[in-house]
Amino acid sequence: MPLNRTLSMSSLPGLEDWEDEFDLENTVLFEVAWEVANKVGGIYTVLQTKAKVTGDEWGDNYYLVGPYTEQGVRTQVELLEPPTPALKRTLDSMNSKGCKVYFGRWLIEGGPLVVLLDVGASAWALERWKGELWETCSIGVPWYDREANDAVLFGFLTTWFLGEFLAQSEEKPHVVAHFHEWLAGIGLCLCRARRLPVATIFTTHATLLGRYLCAGAVDFYNNLENFNVDKEAGERQIYHRYCMERAAAHCAHVFTTVSQITAIEAQHLLKRKPGPSPPIPDIVTPNGLNVKKFSAMHEFQNLHAQSKARIQEFVRGHFYGHLDFNLDKTLYFFIAGRYEFSNKGADVFLEALARLNYLLRVNGSEQTVVAFFIMPARTNNFNVETLKGQAVRKQLWDTANTVKEKFGRKLYESLLVGSLPDMNKMLDKEDFTMMKRAIFATQRQSFPPVCTHNMLDDSSDPILTTIRRIGLFNSSADRVKVIFHPEFLSSTSPLLPVDYEEFVRGCHLGVFPSYYEPWGYTPAECTVMGIPSISTNLSGFGCFMEEHIADPSAYGIYILDRRFRSLDDSCSQLTSFLYSFCQQSRRQRIIQRNRTERLSDLLDWKYLGRYYMSARHMALAKAFPEHFTYEPHEADATQGYRYPRPASVPPSPSLSRHSSPHQSEDEEEPRDGPPDEDGERYDEDEEAAKDRRNIRAPEWPRRASCTSSTSGSKRGSVDTGPSSSLSTPSEPLSPASSLGEERN
């Protein structure tokens, strides 16, 4: 299944033609990462969702190697005896020499086997191993950096395990070791330093220095070539971590990144040059998702309505006393992720919301926008006013039910004797008193709270200070309301009892205007659930979709330009996207959600997992050239990717009433009838044909020489479909203060 580097972002036309040409019978794959059964960040999602596809390819020869954590083992792992004699001898040998190594099955889809190394139990060897690391790799690790010290322990234990496994194996297998991120990189460096017969792969999901630099409000992408990386890393006191990451990138047989934008970043910051040409990583391995997990078939529109109803219940309680807007004309936007105020684009989103609020007010719009910020921060408890709001809502519900039951009984008794009820006697004074008390309880003078929790650093929190500056205080005059939920969502929460997936399904738009986002799982998850999203041309996901879809906005994938525009211009463009979305009719949003969900297969691991397959084959060919060869892929130059209609999802309905449980009569339209009030005619066959045409057909490179390394070639793409642009409003200045220092 050969594939060269240039196909990594442009080769979807050839996916179905790839064939597995390697005999993996005596080959073993170890995938090493700090987040195996240990949720810390996005790598956990990569490993968890990819495990099924990788397991199908490698069978029982696939193992994950990670750190032992008591919480992770108790909730996610079933401990087992090793299935092979060589593996059992390996674990017994290491355990007898002072280590603690566990073996089990990770309780996720695919059930991969895992080897867990107890880092804490091996701390007795830390100083000796740090000395060896200095002598071998000239990397010094300070005593105070616990995370880096854990990386040293984990790396040495991983190398020990791989070496012991090779020594205990009677038939020496070809071993592939795939290391993710710098925390696992020390093991890769030691494998090469000790000359273990192991094919090594290193994948960086984000560079350390890149994340730090972007958080420092610098014009990062336009100055990549000018950074003094050693000086920048030293000033941020991460030089030792940077050295670990850079050494792993240089030592690996195959170096991969998760996106083309990260490949460019790695080229300049990590200085990895796999060959004389090209000076960038060997293969780009885009992150996928287990689309089957999110697949709801024809029910995804109904799930949106059900989840939206759950969110509306929370909104009713949160805004009690100020619920002077129509929930049927309310849109729910959200941003979610790690609390990196600038990197994740929360600063741009807030400024755009202030400008959107101004536009909606001056144009007399009836639409209301509720914007959620789901970013975990330091809190000490729930906000009392927020809890009170939910209690008041429940009390009102109970009161209404009590009165309804009494009314129903009297109505039933009246009809039972054959007489129409006297409406003046249906409710007595006690009922009116009860209802008046309930109404009185909903009165309050203060605005609904912006934050659902009590923040530990309220006065200096970036989101809250920005909200104070732009003046979005959830007043009755505001058309944009803001809710900051500084905690991960949970179905057991007393405030908003929904999990993240259900919350996303209930929203109308995900907004992720990130400045630094090597891939971006949040917009990808929105896509597979049929929820439109806004991404940027500085995120891996945004670049990937922009390259493969001729008109992303038609499919609910809005790409914000944050690379070639100033910060203020990017805010204006984001405001235009948001305002245009608010102007869509309900029927237009339904059609767009169908189009968005249709892109799910583009992000499925069953396709994108083949890039990882190619990286492993390339590594085997480089490490064991006498047994494996690697040839670039050649495809018909006229072949284009005909985007398929997903087999698990029916076509978009010709009648909006088939996909929405609450349609209005004016939205119902015969398939071949006249255009509706929005001037649109919807025909499924025509729409599906447009979908297929809108996939870009990339140009293919000429056949390269058959070597185990890659050679560069120029990439190009042909726009095979019509493009359309959003109708954007004028871009007035926000009434809020101007933004701070721009990135240009």
C-alpha angles and dihedrals in degrees: 000000000000123000131166128218097261092062094060095091102019107036105089089117089067100045096099091050097057116111131191104248098171126089104228096181095111096028126101127198122208116186110198124198140142090233099061103130085342114098112212106133145328097319088071089060091048093053095040096050095039097049095087094052094045092046091052089055100043103026113190091352092076121094133170119214120203144140123290113244122174093221093049094049093046094053107025112024135067109206114227142171114264110266098219131054092232092054092046092051090048094054093043091051094050094044091051091055098056103279129115113220124172131194128202150120123282107232098228133104108301092024097233120199115249136200111205121199118204102225096184093054090059097050089111088077097046099103093045092049093047088054091051090048090054093048093045104036104012090237117139121198120202119231095236097060102087094178092055091046089052088051090055092050092045092048095051092045091050092051091046090052095049093047092047091048091054091047093050095047114098094200103044106233127207103253125206116194116192114194123197121207131336095292088070096033098093089068090057093050091050092048089058094041092052090043095234112178092246129130105227132205126184121197121190114200092185132351117246095225093046092057092049095046094049091051088056096068097248129143090254107172096043092052102042093118093050103054119112093219097192092051094045093049092047094051089054092047093239099106093118091051091047090052091052091052095044093047091052091050092052097042097050120102087220125024119197137178130197096239143014092249090056090047090059090046092050091049091061102031102036095030093218112168111173093187143352087279133052106026095206136082119302097242136007109223109195117208117249138189137229093254092185089067091059097036112120096165110207091347098073093094091051090048088054090055093047094048091045089056089057091052091047090056089056091047091052090057097039093052098039110151091021100054092128096135130085112255090203088062096044124109123203118217124178145182121199139176144075113348098254101139099199101024092054093044098243089138092056093044093053093049091048090050090054090052091045090052089054092049094049092048098047091046093049093237119180091208119106123199123207110195118199124202108200102186122135114235138161111292136159103203147336119293108260093221090053092051090046090053092056090046091051091049092052091047091053090049092051092047092050091049092050092051091044092054093049091046091049094051093051091046091050093050092048094050091044092063091046102253134115113249122255101238092204090064099043093087122040130201092269090059092050091048091051092050093047090052090051092049091048090053090060094060118105136154101208123082119258109271119265094209123050093207139045107259120218092217100031095153095054102032108126096221095046094045090050091049089053090051096050093040102233098152099151093256121167091252093056117095090194118064123191128210119184111199104185095191138069113267119256134179088227095058115121090217109043106007099194132105121236096261093052091047093052091050090054096052126084101216138015114212118201109162093169123176092196116030116137090192119342119220095187096069090040090056089049090054097052089048092051097249118136116236143188117230133163139242087246094063123084092230093050093050091046094052093041090054097048102038122060095207109020095174090062087062095047094262106124115190115206117205108232098151105059100028132072119252091256092050090049089053090052092050091049090049089053091052092050095045092047090051090052089054094058118107119239090253091053090053091051092052091047092051089053090052092047094051090049089068092065095104090058088067099040118124090223085074105025092044088072090073088062088047090055092049091054092049091049091051092050091051091051096045098039106026092161091063105029136041129192123209127185117247120255120201135178107276090221094052114110130184108261101203106229126224102248110257092218095052126063120226119274109280120257088218118050089214089072092064104035127057093204106048124151122232094247089060093061112096134167115248094248097027128119122289115281127242090284090057093247130134116197121205118170098210091050092047093049090050089052089051092055093045092050093064109099116241106217124216113247125228121238117261112287127212116280103253135133092246128063132249126210126247135174117268123216139166137207121217103226099174139058118269126214132187129220117254100246127196125232112283108237120184117263118253085229123090118280120266122266127250113343124225096241 
